[in-house]
Amino acid sequence: MEKLYVIKIGGNIIDDDAKLSAFLSDFSNINGKKILVHGGGKLATRLAEKLGVEQQLVEGRRITDAETLKIVTMVYAGYINKNIVAALQGYHCNAIGLCGADGDVILAHKREHPVLDYGYVGDVDAINTVLIRSLLNQNIAIVFAPITHDQQGQLLNTNADTIAQEVAKGMSKEYDVSLVYSFEKSGVLLDANDDSTVIDRISPSYYQQLKTKQKIFAGMIPKLDNAFTALNSGVKKVIIGKAENLEQLVNGSSGTTIENE
Amino acid sequence: MEKLYVIKIGGNIIDDDAKLSAFLSDFSNINGKKILVHGGGKLATRLAEKLGVEQQLVEGRRITDAETLKIVTMVYAGYINKNIVAALQGYHCNAIGLCGADGDVILAHKREHPVLDYGYVGDVDAINTVLIRSLLNQNIAIVFAPITHDQQGQLLNTNADTIAQEVAKGMSKEYDVSLVYSFEKSGVLLDANDDSTVIDRISPSYYQQLKTKQKIFAGMIPKLDNAFTALNSGVKKVIIGKAENLEQLVNGSSGTTIENE
C-alpha cells in the first residue's frame, strides 16, 4: 500500500509565524501523499475578546455558541487555513484547504451530552475517502480546518486531534497511514521535565508495563489511549514529537513511535 | 459540449439570510455542472468597523491593506464561503468552497498601478481548469470566494465579477458555458427606472444600435462590455438578471441574454 502521512499541527506553532513558516517548509518537503490538520491557536480567542464575545472553556473544550461558531469559522476555515495553503503554494507544494462541509468530506453530528450543552460542537461520523483519494491522486496535499458539518446546513466546531485521528482511520483501508501528532515536547517522556528522556518506541505490551509502573505522565495517557485506538482501527503507526523536528518525525529518527508488535 | 453554469451572486443577496437561502435552494436545483462565485456584501465592512480597521474605497474598489486582507480572508473565504457550502449540502447539493490558493486554482498577481496603491489586490492570470473539471466530474459544485494568490505565499483580494468572468472564459474550451450575473434588477433595462423594460436579448449589432441611440444606462456599459469580452473569449452566453429568478435566468425565461448572432 502507498504511504500516507496525516499530520496534526498544534496551536503553539500556529501562533508563531517563524515556527509556522519553518514547519510548512518542512511539510512541503515530505515526499508522497500527505494531509495536514490544524487547530486554532490563540487567534480565535483574541478575536473573540476584541469583538466582546465571551468565551467559555469546559474541560479544555470551547463552548461554541452561535457567535463563537462564526468566529472559529472565520479564523480556522478562513484566515489560518487559507494562509497555510498560500504558504504551501509558495513552497511549491500544491495544497487545498477544506473544512468538513467541503465536498461533504467530514460528516459529524452535534454533540449530545446529558448535562452540558457544548453548543455547536461536532463529533465525527464519517470521512469521505473518495474525494480525499481523488485529491491526493492529483498530488494535492489536503489541509483540514477543524470545522465539520451535519449535512443539514449546520457547521460544527470539532477538535483537531479528533479530525486527524478520524481521517487517519478512514484512510487506512487504502493507504499505509502514519499519524503524526506534532506538539511542543520531543515525544512521550519518561520524565515529564526532561526532554532527553523520550521513549523511542511503544508497543501495546510495553505500554501496559509503563502504565503498571506508573512511568507515564498522566496527561499523556488520553493521547496514548487514542493512539492505540487508531492502531486498532488500521493506522500503521502513530508518531508523537516536536513540530520543529517534522522531517525526523516522519523518517522515524525523532519522537515516539507507537505501533503494534 | 456539456453545459456549465458559472453564476455570480451579488452582495445584496449575501446580506439577506432569507434571500440567500432561497437562492441557494434554487442553485441546488439546477441540473448539471455549476459553479457559484460570491462577493462579500457588507459583512467585511461591518467587521472592519467593529475592529477599528479603517476602510478606504477608491472607484468602488476596497484598498486592501494587510489588516483588511485579514478581514476579507476571514469573512469571504471563511464565514461566507463555508456557510454557503454547508447550506448547499443541506439542500443535497454536494459543494466545495475554494479560494484561488486552494489547489492553485486561480493564479493572480498584485495589481500594479502608476498612481494608486491598491494594496493586496489581485488581477487574475490563470485558471487551473484541470482541478475544476475533476471536481465537476465528481458532481461537486464549486463555490469560489473572491480571494486569489500569487503562488509565492501571498493571498490577494480580487473582484468577484472578474473571477466569475475569468473562470467562465477558462472553462469555455471544455464546456458550453453560460455566465450568469445575478443582481438586484431584472436585467438590462431600456428605462433604468422601470423594471418592466427588460431587454430579452442583446446581440453585438443590437448593442451597437442601443449605444448609438444612447438607450443603455451608462452604469450598465462596463458590465455589457465585459459580457461581450467574455463572448469573444468563448463563453456561449452571458445572462444578467434578478437573483430571485435564478431558475428562470438559467432556462432563459427571465433576464437579459447576451449572445452572438
Interface residues (C-beta under 8 A of the other chain):
Chain A: K50 L51 K70 T73 M74 V75 Y76 A77 G78 Y79 N81 K82 N83 V85 A86 A87 Q89 G90 Y91 N94 A95 I96 G97 L98 C99 A101 D102 G103 D104 V130 L131 S134 L135 Q138 I140 I147 H149 Q151 Q152 G153 Q154 L155
Chain B: K50 L51 K70 T73 M74 V75 Y76 A77 G78 Y79 N81 K82 N83 V85 A86 A87 Q89 G90 Y91 N94 A95 I96 G97 L98 C99 A101 D102 G103 D104 V130 L131 S134 L135 Q138 I140 I147 H149 Q151 Q152 G153 Q154 L155
